[in-house]
Amino acid sequence: MAAEHLLDGTAALCALLLRKVARDTGRAEHEILQEVARGSHRHEQSSGD
């Protein structure tokens, strides 16, 4: 149960940060998420070597 609460809190914090970054930059949330996903993918590829 504690792990569920931690994950819920983490998800809520990420959502708030996403909204803040979108508002501060004037970009759409989905654009920011796509950029984060591309960065994660590149990081995984470079770490796998």
Secondary structure as UniProt FT lines:
FT   HELIX           2..25
FT   HELIX           29..47
//
